[in-house]
Amino acid sequence: MQLDVLTLLNAERAARRAAILVTDLDGGAQRVVREAEIPADPLAALLAKRLASGKGGLVEVEGREVFLTVQAPPVRLVIIGAVHISQALYPMAMALDLAVAVIDPRTAFATPERFPGIELVTLWPDEALGGAVPALDRYCAVAALTHDPKIDDPALMAALRAECFYVGALGSRKTHAARVGRLERAGFPPDAIARIAAPIGLDIGAVSPAEIAVSILAQVVAAQRTPRAGARA
């Protein structure tokens, strides 16, 4: 691998930006396609699909063998609220190799006894997401589960601004309608607000906290594996 190619890949990795190394096996030529460049690339559809899957591999392009090496940042799940659903959700997410953090300023709920072996942040989300936990980005999923606007709303706003690939919020349609009004008054446009999955989770008829956790994680995985449109720098 040439030094300039390696340098570019390392820079993208450090910045938590995805990139794909395209290697022509017939001639040995290599080039790096950054995520923001995929829509304009001749191999756009193929690269977007491979990036969504997180897996590279050998492909044939116009009769030539090309190897695609996918470099994508580790996915993070930030759970807002140390509630019963969160207790069921975080070990499932960790089993899928997601990096998980739980944020809740209510120290009666956010305890190591209830959430062992996990990053637990006992700050208000606006303070926590301002630096106490890794910054949100396009490779983060945020699930707001407290039902308390004072806790959930700042987290949702931060997630929308960061263009997190998944943003979900617990609550009924009536609750979400009130939430939409608050976000509109805060200056968020309708297309941004529409990105919030609410009520959160896939509609599987979930009743128990564990079932709701399954529905949320399934929705997160579906969002993670869907090719993204309109990538930008």
N, C-alpha and C positions, 0 to 999 in steps of 0.2 A: 504494500500500500504506500502510495506517495505521501510525503510529509504534509503537503498542503491539504490533501484529502483527510488525513488523520487529524490535522489541526482543526479543520472545519467540523468534523464529527464531534471532537472533544468540546468545541465551543458550544455546539447545539446541545450536547448532553449537559453541560454545566448550566445552561440557561433553561433547562427543562423544556426544550423544544424538540419535536420529533424530526427525524430525517431518515431518508432511505438511501443506502449506497447501492448504486446500479453498476454491476460489473459485467462487461461484455466478455464472455468466456472464449469467444473466438479470437479476439484480438487483445484482450487484457485491459482495455480502456475502462477507466472508472470515473464516475461522476456522482456527486451528492445532490439529492433533491430534498430541499427543506420542505416542511409541511406547508408553509405559506406559498410555495412554488408549485405544488402539485396540480392545482386547477389549470395552469397554463402549460403543463408538461405534455409531450406527445403520448406518454403512457399514463395519463391522469387517472382514468378509470381503474386500471390495474393497480397503480400505486395506492390509490385511496382505499381499495378493497384490502390490499395487503396490510396497510397501516391500521385499518379497523380491526383486522384479525390479530395483529401483533406478531404475525409470523411471516418470515421471508421464505425464499425457496427458489428453485430453478423454474424459469418460464421460457417460452419460445416467442420471440418477437421478430416477425418478418423473416422467418427462417434462421434466425440467429439465437443461440443459447445465451440467456442473460440470467445472472443470479442477483436476487434482490435481498439485501440485508436490512432488516427493519430495526431502527433504533428509536424506541419510544420511552418517554419518562414513566417511572412507576406511578400507578394510579393511586390517588389518595381518596379516602372517604372521610369527610368531616361530619360527625353527627352532632346536631345541636339538641341538647337535652339528655340528661342522665335518667331516662325513664325506662319502664319495663320493656318497651319495644327495643330500645337501644341495647339493653342487656342481652336480648336474643340476637340482635343484628350484628353486633361487633365480632363475635367469634365466627359467625358465618362468613363475614367479609374477610377476616384474617385467613380463613381456610382457602379463600380465593387469591391469597397473596396481595390483598389490598392493604395499604398502610392506613391505619385507622386512628382518629383522634376524636374524643368526646369533649364537648365544650358545654359547661353549665355552671353559672355562678352560684347555684344553690348547693352549698356544701353538704347539706343534709342528704342530698341525692347523689352527688358526685363524690363518691368515696372509693378508695382502693378496694375495699371489701366487696363492693357491688360491681366494680369494674377492674378486676385484677389483670395485671400484665398489659396494660394499655396506656397510651398517652392521654392523661386526664387533665383538662385545663379548667380551673375553677375561676374563670373570669367572665365578664360580660362579652358577648361575641364581638362587639365593635372594638373592644380593647384587645381581645385575644387575636382576632384576625388582623389586627394592626401590627402584629409582630411576635406574639407569644408562641404561635404555631407557624409552621412554614406558610408562606404566602399562598393564597388561592391562585389557581391558573386553569388553563384549558384541560388539564389532566386531573382535575379534582371533581369529586361529586359531593354535594352538600345535601343533607337530609335534616330538615327542621322539624322537630318532633315534640316541642313543649306545649303547643297550644297557647303560648303566652306571647303576644305581639312584642312585648318589650324585649324578649329574648330572640324570638324567631325572625322578626322583621329586619334587624340590623344584619343578621347572617344572610338572609335572602338577598338583601341589597348588595352586600359584599360579593356574593356568589354571582349575581347578575353582572356586576361591573367587571368581574374577573373572567367572564365568559366561561364559567365552569361547564363541563360537558353534560352534567346532570344537576338539576336543582329541583328538589321536591319538598313539599310541606304537608304536614298532617292537618286534617280538619275537614269538615263537611263543605259542601258547595256554598252554603250560606256563609260559613266562616271565611272561605276563600274569596267570596264576593266582597266582603268587608276588607280583606287583605288587599285585594286589587285596588280598591278605592284609596287605601293608604299609600300604596306604591305609586299610584297615579299622582297623588298630591305631592309625593316626594320627587316627582319629575321623571319617573320611568315611563318610556313609551310602551304602547300596547304590545308590540312585537317582542319586547324584552320580557314583559310580564307573562306573556303566553308561553314562555319557555318553562315556567314553573309547573311541575307535575303535581296537580292538586285536584282531588284528593290523591295523596301519595300512593305509589305502588300499583302494580298491575291488578286489574279487577278479577281476582280469583275467588271472591267470596270469603276473604280472610276475616277471621273473628278474633282469634287469640293473638297476644303480642308476638308469639313465634310465627304464626301464619302471616301476620302483617309484615314482619321482618323479612320473610321469604319473598313476599310480593314486592317489597322495596328493593331488595337485592337483585331480584330478577329484572326489575325495571332499570336498575343501574347497569347491569351487564348488557342489556339490550341497547342502552344508549351508548355504552362503551364500544360495542361491536358494530355500530351503524356508521358507515362512512360519513364524514363531516363535509358539508358543503360550505363554500365561501371562506376557506381558510385564508388567513391574512397574517402579515408580519406584525 
